[in-house]
Amino acid sequence: MLRRLLKEKYNIQAEEEFRFDHYNACKSQNEVYILVPANHLKEEALTELDQIAEHLRMSGDKNIAGFKKTTEGKPYTEWEEARYAVLSNQRLQPRKEGHFGRKLAKFHFRGRTVNFAVEQTSRIGQWKTLWETRLDQMEKVWNDMVFQFDGESEFDRLFLESFPYYMGMAENAIQYIVDTEFDDEPMMTDTGTVCHERFSNRTWGEQYYVKNPFDWVFDHATRDLAEWTREKYFKNIKTYQPDVRKFVEEYESISPLSSFSWRLYYARMMFPLHYFECVESYYGAQTEQERNILKEKLEKYLHQSPEYEQFISRFFEIVNHQEVSKQWYIPMPEWLESK
């Protein structure tokens, strides 16, 4: 399919198809073409991501997978009743472990130089509203279920029992955002930059560095720091500390965090996004296998909730910034002070 699409829509004669991470791809004259489904995005959002990708590439990031334009000059195409984009990269750099914090800081530095208004993919200043909406939606589901629960579903029981606890944690995170915006002042480094929906060690590719615009949102840099930290924590709650400390040290060697940044970082770690995504994914799952995996994941989260409280309460100690947090009077919620 991809070779035919490239020929008809892009006038590119490609070689055999292969899998590139999670996508279908082709090669032609040392250039890799990656087919990405794009039905979930508006045309305006695709055009905006194309502009951001081009800006980052022109700023010196050689690992950007840019949008290949069709013969009509568009960054996407309609094909067999679906919308697609073709991403291309001429320089596939083998992925190496290490210095991830420095690499992310440099990526954010380039992202802050975007010199046009970003609207479609912007999440800047929206955490409070987005979290409140998510919490309200889940609370409604919980309230409806309280009166309908028949005792048959183990996941339903776990959700009904656990939601009040996580609702309280989410409300604390939302209030922390409100207090931060009221008490603290953002610095130049707190301006918006190119971030990722969920940044982790695998976001930039498995074997090669490929920075995919479909992973991006325009947001505060601590979004990526927090989600990388969350993923690292849950991957191994016994051995995460040295990796997190090193990641933060590397990042700050390029781009030191302000007091405002540290507070946003902390608020995002406090918000139980892992719980929300697990519950939402379960009730949207299509197969029994998916539901069983998500039930096991929820059981793990609930079992580890005391450890997560400890992690949040000792956060600044873990990242070796307890003196900075005292110097800047970064507060901790009362319910965590005794942990």
Phi and psi restraints in degrees (value plus and minus 20) as a CYANA .aco file:
   2 LEU   PHI     -82.7   -42.7
   2 LEU   PSI     -62.3   -22.3
   3 ARG   PHI     -81.9   -41.9
   3 ARG   PSI     -59.5   -19.5
   4 ARG   PHI     -87.7   -47.7
   4 ARG   PSI     -62.0   -22.0
   5 LEU   PHI     -82.5   -42.5
   5 LEU   PSI     -64.4   -24.4
   6 LEU   PHI     -81.3   -41.3
   6 LEU   PSI     -58.8   -18.8
   7 LYS   PHI     -88.7   -48.7
   7 LYS   PSI     -66.4   -26.4
   8 GLU   PHI     -99.1   -59.1
   8 GLU   PSI     -56.9   -16.9
   9 LYS   PHI    -120.1   -80.1
   9 LYS   PSI     -44.0    -4.0
  10 TYR   PHI    -142.6  -102.6
  10 TYR   PSI     -25.7    14.3
  11 ASN   PHI      37.5    77.5
  11 ASN   PSI      21.9    61.9
  12 ILE   PHI    -136.9   -96.9
  12 ILE   PSI     107.8   147.8
  13 GLN   PHI    -113.7   -73.7
  13 GLN   PSI      83.2   123.2
  14 ALA   PHI    -120.6   -80.6
  14 ALA   PSI     140.5   180.5
  15 GLU   PHI    -107.6   -67.6
  15 GLU   PSI    -183.2  -143.2
  16 GLU   PHI     -81.8   -41.8
  16 GLU   PSI     133.5   173.5
  17 GLU   PHI    -102.3   -62.3
  17 GLU   PSI     132.7   172.7
  18 PHE   PHI    -173.7  -133.7
  18 PHE   PSI     149.9   189.9
  19 ARG   PHI    -112.4   -72.4
  19 ARG   PSI     111.1   151.1
  20 PHE   PHI    -140.7  -100.7
  20 PHE   PSI      85.3   125.3
  21 ASP   PHI      33.3    73.3
  21 ASP   PSI    -133.9   -93.9
  22 HIS   PHI    -122.5   -82.5
  22 HIS   PSI      -8.2    31.8
  23 TYR   PHI    -142.6  -102.6
  23 TYR   PSI     139.1   179.1
  24 ASN   PHI    -100.5   -60.5
  24 ASN   PSI     121.9   161.9
  25 ALA   PHI    -165.8  -125.8
  25 ALA   PSI     142.5   182.5
  26 CYS   PHI    -158.1  -118.1
  26 CYS   PSI     144.9   184.9
  27 LYS   PHI    -145.7  -105.7
  27 LYS   PSI     124.4   164.4
  28 SER   PHI    -172.9  -132.9
  28 SER   PSI      96.9   136.9
  29 GLN   PHI      30.7    70.7
  29 GLN   PSI      33.1    73.1
  30 ASN   PHI      48.0    88.0
  30 ASN   PSI     -12.5    27.5
  31 GLU   PHI    -127.2   -87.2
  31 GLU   PSI     114.7   154.7
  32 VAL   PHI    -118.0   -78.0
  32 VAL   PSI     112.8   152.8
  33 TYR   PHI    -135.3   -95.3
  33 TYR   PSI     106.0   146.0
  34 ILE   PHI    -136.3   -96.3
  34 ILE   PSI     106.1   146.1
  35 LEU   PHI    -111.3   -71.3
  35 LEU   PSI     102.6   142.6
  36 VAL   PHI    -142.6  -102.6
  36 VAL   PSI     100.8   140.8
  37 PRO   PHI     -80.4   -40.4
  37 PRO   PSI     118.0   158.0
  38 ALA   PHI    -153.0  -113.0
  38 ALA   PSI       0.7    40.7
  39 ASN   PHI     -82.3   -42.3
  39 ASN   PSI     -47.6    -7.6
  40 HIS   PHI     -98.9   -58.9
  40 HIS   PSI     -26.0    14.0
  41 LEU   PHI    -136.7   -96.7
  41 LEU   PSI     124.1   164.1
  42 LYS   PHI     -91.6   -51.6
  42 LYS   PSI     139.9   179.9
  43 GLU   PHI     -79.3   -39.3
  43 GLU   PSI     -58.3   -18.3
  44 GLU   PHI     -84.2   -44.2
  44 GLU   PSI     -58.5   -18.5
  45 ALA   PHI     -87.4   -47.4
  45 ALA   PSI     -58.6   -18.6
  46 LEU   PHI     -84.9   -44.9
  46 LEU   PSI     -61.7   -21.7
  47 THR   PHI     -83.5   -43.5
  47 THR   PSI     -59.4   -19.4
  48 GLU   PHI     -86.2   -46.2
  48 GLU   PSI     -64.1   -24.1
  49 LEU   PHI     -83.3   -43.3
  49 LEU   PSI     -56.7   -16.7
  50 ASP   PHI     -80.7   -40.7
  50 ASP   PSI     -64.7   -24.7
  51 GLN   PHI     -83.6   -43.6
  51 GLN   PSI     -62.1   -22.1
  52 ILE   PHI     -85.1   -45.1
  52 ILE   PSI     -64.5   -24.5
  53 ALA   PHI     -80.2   -40.2
  53 ALA   PSI     -63.0   -23.0
  54 GLU   PHI     -85.7   -45.7
  54 GLU   PSI     -59.3   -19.3
  55 HIS   PHI     -82.5   -42.5
  55 HIS   PSI     -65.9   -25.9
  56 LEU   PHI     -85.4   -45.4
  56 LEU   PSI     -57.9   -17.9
  57 ARG   PHI     -85.4   -45.4
  57 ARG   PSI     -63.6   -23.6
  58 MET   PHI     -89.0   -49.0
  58 MET   PSI     -41.7    -1.7
  59 SER   PHI    -101.6   -61.6
  59 SER   PSI     -24.3    15.7
  60 GLY   PHI      96.0   136.0
  60 GLY   PSI     -19.3    20.7
  61 ASP   PHI    -105.3   -65.3
  61 ASP   PSI      86.7   126.7
  62 LYS   PHI    -101.6   -61.6
  62 LYS   PSI     -26.6    13.4
  63 ASN   PHI    -116.8   -76.8
  63 ASN   PSI     -12.3    27.7
  64 ILE   PHI     -93.5   -53.5
  64 ILE   PSI     110.1   150.1
  65 ALA   PHI    -109.7   -69.7
  65 ALA   PSI      80.7   120.7
  66 GLY   PHI    -102.7   -62.7
  66 GLY   PSI     144.1   184.1
  67 PHE   PHI     -97.3   -57.3
  67 PHE   PSI     105.9   145.9
  68 LYS   PHI    -102.6   -62.6
  68 LYS   PSI     109.8   149.8
  69 LYS   PHI    -101.7   -61.7
  69 LYS   PSI     123.1   163.1
  70 THR   PHI     -91.1   -51.1
  70 THR   PSI     154.9   194.9
  71 THR   PHI     -83.6   -43.6
  71 THR   PSI     -37.4     2.6
  72 GLU   PHI    -112.4   -72.4
  72 GLU   PSI     -20.8    19.2
  73 GLY   PHI      64.6   104.6
  73 GLY   PSI      -2.8    37.2
  74 LYS   PHI    -120.7   -80.7
  74 LYS   PSI     130.2   170.2
  75 PRO   PHI    -103.1   -63.1
  75 PRO   PSI     -13.5    26.5
  76 TYR   PHI    -171.4  -131.4
  76 TYR   PSI     147.8   187.8
  77 THR   PHI    -164.4  -124.4
  77 THR   PSI     134.5   174.5
  78 GLU   PHI    -117.0   -77.0
  78 GLU   PSI     111.2   151.2
  79 TRP   PHI    -170.2  -130.2
  79 TRP   PSI     101.5   141.5
  80 GLU   PHI      30.3    70.3
  80 GLU   PSI      31.4    71.4
  81 GLU   PHI      43.8    83.8
  81 GLU   PSI       6.8    46.8
  82 ALA   PHI    -163.0  -123.0
  82 ALA   PSI     139.8   179.8
  83 ARG   PHI    -124.7   -84.7
  83 ARG   PSI     115.6   155.6
  84 TYR   PHI    -155.2  -115.2
  84 TYR   PSI     138.6   178.6
  85 ALA   PHI    -144.2  -104.2
  85 ALA   PSI     129.6   169.6
  86 VAL   PHI    -132.8   -92.8
  86 VAL   PSI      99.6   139.6
  87 LEU   PHI    -118.5   -78.5
  87 LEU   PSI     125.4   165.4
  88 SER   PHI    -155.7  -115.7
  88 SER   PSI     131.1   171.1
  89 ASN   PHI    -170.7  -130.7
  89 ASN   PSI     110.7   150.7
  90 GLN   PHI    -113.1   -73.1
  90 GLN   PSI     -36.2     3.8
  91 ARG   PHI    -145.6  -105.6
  91 ARG   PSI      74.2   114.2
  92 LEU   PHI    -109.1   -69.1
  92 LEU   PSI      89.9   129.9
  93 GLN   PHI    -114.7   -74.7
  93 GLN   PSI     102.7   142.7
  94 PRO   PHI     -75.7   -35.7
  94 PRO   PSI     114.7   154.7
  95 ARG   PHI     -93.4   -53.4
  95 ARG   PSI     115.7   155.7
  96 LYS   PHI    -144.1  -104.1
  96 LYS   PSI     122.2   162.2
  97 GLU   PHI     -95.5   -55.5
  97 GLU   PSI     137.2   177.2
  98 GLY   PHI      82.0   122.0
  98 GLY   PSI     133.9   173.9
  99 HIS   PHI      36.0    76.0
  99 HIS   PSI      12.3    52.3
 100 PHE   PHI     -86.5   -46.5
 100 PHE   PSI     -56.0   -16.0
 101 GLY   PHI     -83.2   -43.2
 101 GLY   PSI     -62.4   -22.4
 102 ARG   PHI     -83.9   -43.9
 102 ARG   PSI     -63.5   -23.5
 103 LYS   PHI     -81.3   -41.3
 103 LYS   PSI     -61.8   -21.8
 104 LEU   PHI     -87.1   -47.1
 104 LEU   PSI     -60.8   -20.8
 105 ALA   PHI     -81.8   -41.8
 105 ALA   PSI     -60.3   -20.3
 106 LYS   PHI     -86.6   -46.6
 106 LYS   PSI     -59.0   -19.0
 107 PHE   PHI     -81.4   -41.4
 107 PHE   PSI     -65.2   -25.2
 108 HIS   PHI     -84.8   -44.8
 108 HIS   PSI     -57.4   -17.4
 109 PHE   PHI     -79.1   -39.1
 109 PHE   PSI     -66.5   -26.5
 110 ARG   PHI     -85.0   -45.0
 110 ARG   PSI     -58.8   -18.8
 111 GLY   PHI     -83.1   -43.1
 111 GLY   PSI     -50.2   -10.2
 112 ARG   PHI     -92.0   -52.0
 112 ARG   PSI     -34.3     5.7
 113 THR   PHI    -110.0   -70.0
 113 THR   PSI     -16.1    23.9
 114 VAL   PHI     -75.1   -35.1
 114 VAL   PSI     104.0   144.0
 115 ASN   PHI    -129.6   -89.6
 115 ASN   PSI       9.1    49.1
 116 PHE   PHI    -160.1  -120.1
 116 PHE   PSI     140.6   180.6
 117 ALA   PHI     -89.4   -49.4
 117 ALA   PSI     108.0   148.0
 118 VAL   PHI    -125.0   -85.0
 118 VAL   PSI      99.7   139.7
 119 GLU   PHI    -140.4  -100.4
 119 GLU   PSI     -69.8   -29.8
 120 GLN   PHI     -83.9   -43.9
 120 GLN   PSI     -57.8   -17.8
 121 THR   PHI    -127.1   -87.1
 121 THR   PSI      -9.3    30.7
 122 SER   PHI     -99.0   -59.0
 122 SER   PSI     115.5   155.5
 123 ARG   PHI    -143.5  -103.5
 123 ARG   PSI     -11.2    28.8
 124 ILE   PHI     -78.8   -38.8
 124 ILE   PSI     108.2   148.2
 125 GLY   PHI      51.3    91.3
 125 GLY   PSI     -10.3    29.7
 126 GLN   PHI    -126.2   -86.2
 126 GLN   PSI     -20.3    19.7
 127 TRP   PHI     -75.6   -35.6
 127 TRP   PSI     -68.3   -28.3
 128 LYS   PHI     -77.0   -37.0
 128 LYS   PSI     -69.5   -29.5
 129 THR   PHI     -85.1   -45.1
 129 THR   PSI     -64.0   -24.0
 130 LEU   PHI     -84.6   -44.6
 130 LEU   PSI     -60.9   -20.9
 131 TRP   PHI     -87.9   -47.9
 131 TRP   PSI     -61.2   -21.2
 132 GLU   PHI     -82.1   -42.1
 132 GLU   PSI     -63.2   -23.2
 133 THR   PHI     -81.2   -41.2
 133 THR   PSI     -65.2   -25.2
 134 ARG   PHI     -83.4   -43.4
 134 ARG   PSI     -62.7   -22.7
 135 LEU   PHI     -85.1   -45.1
 135 LEU   PSI     -64.0   -24.0
 136 ASP   PHI     -81.1   -41.1
 136 ASP   PSI     -61.4   -21.4
 137 GLN   PHI     -84.0   -44.0
 137 GLN   PSI     -63.3   -23.3
 138 MET   PHI     -91.1   -51.1
 138 MET   PSI     -55.0   -15.0
 139 GLU   PHI     -84.5   -44.5
 139 GLU   PSI     -57.2   -17.2
 140 LYS   PHI     -83.7   -43.7
 140 LYS   PSI     -64.1   -24.1
 141 VAL   PHI     -80.6   -40.6
 141 VAL   PSI     -63.5   -23.5
 142 TRP   PHI     -82.5   -42.5
 142 TRP   PSI     -65.8   -25.8
 143 ASN   PHI     -81.0   -41.0
 143 ASN   PSI     -62.2   -22.2
 144 ASP   PHI     -84.8   -44.8
 144 ASP   PSI     -57.3   -17.3
 145 MET   PHI     -93.9   -53.9
 145 MET   PSI     -50.5   -10.5
 146 VAL   PHI     -74.1   -34.1
 146 VAL   PSI     -58.8   -18.8
 147 PHE   PHI    -111.0   -71.0
 147 PHE   PSI     -25.2    14.8
 148 GLN   PHI    -137.0   -97.0
 148 GLN   PSI     -25.3    14.7
 149 PHE   PHI     -84.9   -44.9
 149 PHE   PSI     107.4   147.4
 150 ASP   PHI    -127.0   -87.0
 150 ASP   PSI     -16.8    23.2
 151 GLY   PHI      63.9   103.9
 151 GLY   PSI     -19.9    20.1
 152 GLU   PHI    -102.5   -62.5
 152 GLU   PSI     -58.3   -18.3
 153 SER   PHI    -112.0   -72.0
 153 SER   PSI     101.8   141.8
 154 GLU   PHI     -86.7   -46.7
 154 GLU   PSI     -57.7   -17.7
 155 PHE   PHI     -84.8   -44.8
 155 PHE   PSI     -63.2   -23.2
 156 ASP   PHI     -77.2   -37.2
 156 ASP   PSI     -62.9   -22.9
 157 ARG   PHI     -82.5   -42.5
 157 ARG   PSI     -66.0   -26.0
 158 LEU   PHI     -81.2   -41.2
 158 LEU   PSI     -61.4   -21.4
 159 PHE   PHI     -84.8   -44.8
 159 PHE   PSI     -66.6   -26.6
 160 LEU   PHI     -81.4   -41.4
 160 LEU   PSI     -58.9   -18.9
 161 GLU   PHI     -95.3   -55.3
 161 GLU   PSI     -54.1   -14.1
 162 SER   PHI    -112.6   -72.6
 162 SER   PSI     -44.0    -4.0
 163 PHE   PHI     -79.1   -39.1
 163 PHE   PSI     -62.5   -22.5
 164 PRO   PHI     -76.7   -36.7
 164 PRO   PSI     -57.5   -17.5
 165 TYR   PHI     -84.0   -44.0
 165 TYR   PSI     -68.4   -28.4
 166 TYR   PHI     -93.1   -53.1
 166 TYR   PSI     -46.8    -6.8
 167 MET   PHI     -83.9   -43.9
 167 MET   PSI     -62.4   -22.4
 168 GLY   PHI     -82.9   -42.9
 168 GLY   PSI     -60.9   -20.9
 169 MET   PHI     -84.5   -44.5
 169 MET   PSI     -62.5   -22.5
 170 ALA   PHI     -83.8   -43.8
 170 ALA   PSI     -61.5   -21.5
 171 GLU   PHI     -83.1   -43.1
 171 GLU   PSI     -56.9   -16.9
 172 ASN   PHI     -82.9   -42.9
 172 ASN   PSI     -62.6   -22.6
 173 ALA   PHI     -84.6   -44.6
 173 ALA   PSI     -60.8   -20.8
 174 ILE   PHI     -84.1   -44.1
 174 ILE   PSI     -64.2   -24.2
 175 GLN   PHI     -84.5   -44.5
 175 GLN   PSI     -54.8   -14.8
 176 TYR   PHI     -83.8   -43.8
 176 TYR   PSI     -58.8   -18.8
 177 ILE   PHI     -82.6   -42.6
 177 ILE   PSI     -65.5   -25.5
 178 VAL   PHI     -79.3   -39.3
 178 VAL   PSI     -67.4   -27.4
 179 ASP   PHI     -84.5   -44.5
 179 ASP   PSI     -59.1   -19.1
 180 THR   PHI     -81.9   -41.9
 180 THR   PSI     -66.1   -26.1
 181 GLU   PHI     -87.4   -47.4
 181 GLU   PSI     -45.6    -5.6
 182 PHE   PHI    -104.5   -64.5
 182 PHE   PSI     -59.0   -19.0
 183 ASP   PHI    -113.6   -73.6
 183 ASP   PSI     -44.0    -4.0
 184 ASP   PHI    -141.3  -101.3
 184 ASP   PSI     140.4   180.4
 185 GLU   PHI    -134.9   -94.9
 185 GLU   PSI     107.5   147.5
 186 PRO   PHI     -88.2   -48.2
 186 PRO   PSI     128.7   168.7
 187 MET   PHI    -123.3   -83.3
 187 MET   PSI    -197.4  -157.4
 188 MET   PHI     -79.0   -39.0
 188 MET   PSI     -57.0   -17.0
 189 THR   PHI     -93.5   -53.5
 189 THR   PSI     -24.0    16.0
 190 ASP   PHI    -114.3   -74.3
 190 ASP   PSI     -14.3    25.7
 191 THR   PHI     -90.5   -50.5
 191 THR   PSI     141.0   181.0
 192 GLY   PHI     -83.8   -43.8
 192 GLY   PSI     132.6   172.6
 193 THR   PHI    -167.6  -127.6
 193 THR   PSI     154.9   194.9
 194 VAL   PHI     -98.5   -58.5
 194 VAL   PSI      99.7   139.7
 195 CYS   PHI    -141.3  -101.3
 195 CYS   PSI    -187.9  -147.9
 196 HIS   PHI    -148.8  -108.8
 196 HIS   PSI     131.8   171.8
 197 GLU   PHI     -74.5   -34.5
 197 GLU   PSI     -74.7   -34.7
 198 ARG   PHI    -161.6  -121.6
 198 ARG   PSI      78.0   118.0
 199 PHE   PHI    -103.1   -63.1
 199 PHE   PSI     112.9   152.9
 200 SER   PHI    -167.9  -127.9
 200 SER   PSI    -200.0  -160.0
 201 ASN   PHI     -81.1   -41.1
 201 ASN   PSI     -42.2    -2.2
 202 ARG   PHI    -116.9   -76.9
 202 ARG   PSI     -25.2    14.8
 203 THR   PHI     -80.6   -40.6
 203 THR   PSI     -58.0   -18.0
 204 TRP   PHI    -112.3   -72.3
 204 TRP   PSI       7.0    47.0
 205 GLY   PHI      85.6   125.6
 205 GLY   PSI     137.3   177.3
 206 GLU   PHI    -108.1   -68.1
 206 GLU   PSI     -70.8   -30.8
 207 GLN   PHI    -126.2   -86.2
 207 GLN   PSI     -52.6   -12.6
 208 TYR   PHI    -146.1  -106.1
 208 TYR   PSI     132.2   172.2
 209 TYR   PHI     -93.7   -53.7
 209 TYR   PSI      94.1   134.1
 210 VAL   PHI    -157.8  -117.8
 210 VAL   PSI      96.0   136.0
 211 LYS   PHI    -116.9   -76.9
 211 LYS   PSI      88.5   128.5
 212 ASN   PHI    -112.9   -72.9
 212 ASN   PSI      97.8   137.8
 213 PRO   PHI     -77.1   -37.1
 213 PRO   PSI     -44.0    -4.0
 214 PHE   PHI     -92.0   -52.0
 214 PHE   PSI     -28.8    11.2
 215 ASP   PHI    -108.9   -68.9
 215 ASP   PSI     -27.1    12.9
 216 TRP   PHI    -112.6   -72.6
 216 TRP   PSI     129.4   169.4
 217 VAL   PHI    -159.6  -119.6
 217 VAL   PSI     138.7   178.7
 218 PHE   PHI    -119.1   -79.1
 218 PHE   PSI      97.5   137.5
 219 ASP   PHI    -178.0  -138.0
 219 ASP   PSI    -194.7  -154.7
 220 HIS   PHI     -96.3   -56.3
 220 HIS   PSI     121.1   161.1
 221 ALA   PHI     -76.9   -36.9
 221 ALA   PSI     -49.7    -9.7
 222 THR   PHI     -88.9   -48.9
 222 THR   PSI     -32.0     8.0
 223 ARG   PHI     -76.8   -36.8
 223 ARG   PSI     -69.0   -29.0
 224 ASP   PHI     -88.9   -48.9
 224 ASP   PSI     -60.3   -20.3
 225 LEU   PHI     -80.3   -40.3
 225 LEU   PSI     -64.6   -24.6
 226 ALA   PHI     -87.9   -47.9
 226 ALA   PSI     -64.0   -24.0
 227 GLU   PHI     -91.8   -51.8
 227 GLU   PSI     -53.0   -13.0
 228 TRP   PHI     -83.1   -43.1
 228 TRP   PSI     -64.0   -24.0
 229 THR   PHI     -84.2   -44.2
 229 THR   PSI     -63.3   -23.3
 230 ARG   PHI     -81.2   -41.2
 230 ARG   PSI     -66.7   -26.7
 231 GLU   PHI     -83.5   -43.5
 231 GLU   PSI     -61.0   -21.0
 232 LYS   PHI     -84.4   -44.4
 232 LYS   PSI     -60.4   -20.4
 233 TYR   PHI     -81.6   -41.6
 233 TYR   PSI     -71.1   -31.1
 234 PHE   PHI     -94.7   -54.7
 234 PHE   PSI     -38.9     1.1
 235 LYS   PHI     -86.5   -46.5
 235 LYS   PSI     -58.2   -18.2
 236 ASN   PHI    -178.0  -138.0
 236 ASN   PSI      79.0   119.0
 237 ILE   PHI     -92.1   -52.1
 237 ILE   PSI     -26.7    13.3
 238 LYS   PHI    -112.5   -72.5
 238 LYS   PSI     -48.5    -8.5
 239 THR   PHI    -144.7  -104.7
 239 THR   PSI      -3.8    36.2
 240 TYR   PHI     -95.2   -55.2
 240 TYR   PSI     -45.6    -5.6
 241 GLN   PHI     -78.3   -38.3
 241 GLN   PSI     -69.7   -29.7
 242 PRO   PHI     -80.3   -40.3
 242 PRO   PSI     -58.6   -18.6
 243 ASP   PHI     -85.5   -45.5
 243 ASP   PSI     -63.5   -23.5
 244 VAL   PHI     -85.6   -45.6
 244 VAL   PSI     -64.6   -24.6
 245 ARG   PHI     -80.6   -40.6
 245 ARG   PSI     -64.6   -24.6
 246 LYS   PHI     -85.2   -45.2
 246 LYS   PSI     -61.6   -21.6
 247 PHE   PHI     -79.1   -39.1
 247 PHE   PSI     -67.0   -27.0
 248 VAL   PHI     -87.0   -47.0
 248 VAL   PSI     -62.3   -22.3
 249 GLU   PHI     -80.3   -40.3
 249 GLU   PSI     -63.9   -23.9
 250 GLU   PHI     -82.9   -42.9
 250 GLU   PSI     -64.3   -24.3
 251 TYR   PHI     -80.8   -40.8
 251 TYR   PSI     -66.9   -26.9
 252 GLU   PHI     -91.8   -51.8
 252 GLU   PSI     -37.3     2.7
 253 SER   PHI     -87.7   -47.7
 253 SER   PSI     -40.9    -0.9
 254 ILE   PHI    -123.8   -83.8
 254 ILE   PSI     -62.6   -22.6
 255 SER   PHI    -160.8  -120.8
 255 SER   PSI      69.8   109.8
 256 PRO   PHI     -79.3   -39.3
 256 PRO   PSI     122.6   162.6
 257 LEU   PHI    -106.7   -66.7
 257 LEU   PSI     120.7   160.7
 258 SER   PHI    -101.4   -61.4
 258 SER   PSI     151.5   191.5
 259 SER   PHI     -77.8   -37.8
 259 SER   PSI     -63.3   -23.3
 260 PHE   PHI     -80.1   -40.1
 260 PHE   PSI     -62.7   -22.7
 261 SER   PHI     -82.7   -42.7
 261 SER   PSI     -64.6   -24.6
 262 TRP   PHI     -81.2   -41.2
 262 TRP   PSI     -57.5   -17.5
 263 ARG   PHI     -87.8   -47.8
 263 ARG   PSI     -59.6   -19.6
 264 LEU   PHI     -87.1   -47.1
 264 LEU   PSI     -61.9   -21.9
 265 TYR   PHI     -74.7   -34.7
 265 TYR   PSI     -68.7   -28.7
 266 TYR   PHI     -85.6   -45.6
 266 TYR   PSI     -62.3   -22.3
 267 ALA   PHI     -80.8   -40.8
 267 ALA   PSI     -61.1   -21.1
 268 ARG   PHI     -90.0   -50.0
 268 ARG   PSI     -53.9   -13.9
 269 MET   PHI     -88.1   -48.1
 269 MET   PSI     -52.8   -12.8
 270 MET   PHI     -91.6   -51.6
 270 MET   PSI     -54.5   -14.5
 271 PHE   PHI     -88.9   -48.9
 271 PHE   PSI     104.1   144.1
 272 PRO   PHI    -100.0   -60.0
 272 PRO   PSI      43.1    83.1
 273 LEU   PHI     -79.6   -39.6
 273 LEU   PSI     -56.1   -16.1
 274 HIS   PHI     -79.1   -39.1
 274 HIS   PSI     -60.1   -20.1
 275 TYR   PHI     -87.8   -47.8
 275 TYR   PSI     -67.2   -27.2
 276 PHE   PHI     -79.9   -39.9
 276 PHE   PSI     -66.2   -26.2
 277 GLU   PHI     -85.6   -45.6
 277 GLU   PSI     -56.7   -16.7
 278 CYS   PHI     -84.6   -44.6
 278 CYS   PSI     -67.4   -27.4
 279 VAL   PHI     -85.8   -45.8
 279 VAL   PSI     -66.4   -26.4
 280 GLU   PHI     -81.5   -41.5
 280 GLU   PSI     -60.8   -20.8
 281 SER   PHI     -86.1   -46.1
 281 SER   PSI     -58.0   -18.0
 282 TYR   PHI     -81.9   -41.9
 282 TYR   PSI     -68.3   -28.3
 283 TYR   PHI     -95.7   -55.7
 283 TYR   PSI     -27.1    12.9
 284 GLY   PHI    -127.7   -87.7
 284 GLY   PSI     -18.7    21.3
 285 ALA   PHI     -89.0   -49.0
 285 ALA   PSI     125.6   165.6
 286 GLN   PHI    -117.2   -77.2
 286 GLN   PSI     -42.1    -2.1
 287 THR   PHI    -145.1  -105.1
 287 THR   PSI     138.3   178.3
 288 GLU   PHI     -85.9   -45.9
 288 GLU   PSI     -54.2   -14.2
 289 GLN   PHI     -82.7   -42.7
 289 GLN   PSI     -64.2   -24.2
 290 GLU   PHI     -80.0   -40.0
 290 GLU   PSI     -64.2   -24.2
 291 ARG   PHI     -84.4   -44.4
 291 ARG   PSI     -58.4   -18.4
 292 ASN   PHI     -85.1   -45.1
 292 ASN   PSI     -61.0   -21.0
 293 ILE   PHI     -83.5   -43.5
 293 ILE   PSI     -62.5   -22.5
 294 LEU   PHI     -91.0   -51.0
 294 LEU   PSI     -52.8   -12.8
 295 LYS   PHI     -83.9   -43.9
 295 LYS   PSI     -62.6   -22.6
 296 GLU   PHI     -84.0   -44.0
 296 GLU   PSI     -57.7   -17.7
 297 LYS   PHI     -85.4   -45.4
 297 LYS   PSI     -62.9   -22.9
 298 LEU   PHI     -83.9   -43.9
 298 LEU   PSI     -62.6   -22.6
 299 GLU   PHI     -78.3   -38.3
 299 GLU   PSI     -60.6   -20.6
 300 LYS   PHI     -84.1   -44.1
 300 LYS   PSI     -65.9   -25.9
 301 TYR   PHI     -80.5   -40.5
 301 TYR   PSI     -64.1   -24.1
 302 LEU   PHI     -86.4   -46.4
 302 LEU   PSI     -60.2   -20.2
 303 HIS   PHI     -83.8   -43.8
 303 HIS   PSI     -54.3   -14.3
 304 GLN   PHI    -112.4   -72.4
 304 GLN   PSI     -16.1    23.9
 305 SER   PHI     -79.5   -39.5
 305 SER   PSI     -57.0   -17.0
 306 PRO   PHI     -82.9   -42.9
 306 PRO   PSI     -59.8   -19.8
 307 GLU   PHI     -84.7   -44.7
 307 GLU   PSI     -56.9   -16.9
 308 TYR   PHI     -87.4   -47.4
 308 TYR   PSI     -57.5   -17.5
 309 GLU   PHI     -79.8   -39.8
 309 GLU   PSI     -63.3   -23.3
 310 GLN   PHI     -80.8   -40.8
 310 GLN   PSI     -62.5   -22.5
 311 PHE   PHI     -79.6   -39.6
 311 PHE   PSI     -67.1   -27.1
 312 ILE   PHI     -86.7   -46.7
 312 ILE   PSI     -60.9   -20.9
 313 SER   PHI     -88.2   -48.2
 313 SER   PSI     -47.9    -7.9
 314 ARG   PHI    -125.7   -85.7
 314 ARG   PSI      -3.5    36.5
 315 PHE   PHI     -74.0   -34.0
 315 PHE   PSI     -70.0   -30.0
 316 PHE   PHI     -90.1   -50.1
 316 PHE   PSI     -48.3    -8.3
 317 GLU   PHI     -89.2   -49.2
 317 GLU   PSI     -62.0   -22.0
 318 ILE   PHI     -82.7   -42.7
 318 ILE   PSI     -60.4   -20.4
 319 VAL   PHI    -109.1   -69.1
 319 VAL   PSI     -11.0    29.0
 320 ASN   PHI      43.6    83.6
 320 ASN   PSI      19.8    59.8
 321 HIS   PHI    -150.4  -110.4
 321 HIS   PSI       9.1    49.1
 322 GLN   PHI     -86.2   -46.2
 322 GLN   PSI     -53.0   -13.0
 323 GLU   PHI     -89.1   -49.1
 323 GLU   PSI     -59.6   -19.6
 324 VAL   PHI     -83.4   -43.4
 324 VAL   PSI     -61.2   -21.2
 325 SER   PHI     -84.6   -44.6
 325 SER   PSI     -54.0   -14.0
 326 LYS   PHI     -92.9   -52.9
 326 LYS   PSI     -62.2   -22.2
 327 GLN   PHI     -80.3   -40.3
 327 GLN   PSI     -59.9   -19.9
 328 TRP   PHI    -113.8   -73.8
 328 TRP   PSI     -14.6    25.4
 329 TYR   PHI      33.9    73.9
 329 TYR   PSI      24.5    64.5
 330 ILE   PHI     -95.1   -55.1
 330 ILE   PSI      96.8   136.8
 331 PRO   PHI     -97.8   -57.8
 331 PRO   PSI     140.2   180.2
 332 MET   PHI    -144.5  -104.5
 332 MET   PSI     115.9   155.9
 333 PRO   PHI     -75.1   -35.1
 333 PRO   PSI     122.7   162.7
 334 GLU   PHI     -76.8   -36.8
 334 GLU   PSI     -57.5   -17.5
 335 TRP   PHI     -88.6   -48.6
 335 TRP   PSI     -35.9     4.1
 336 LEU   PHI    -117.2   -77.2
 336 LEU   PSI     -36.0     4.0
 337 GLU   PHI     -83.2   -43.2
 337 GLU   PSI     -49.4    -9.4
 338 SER   PHI    -110.8   -70.8
 338 SER   PSI     -19.4    20.6
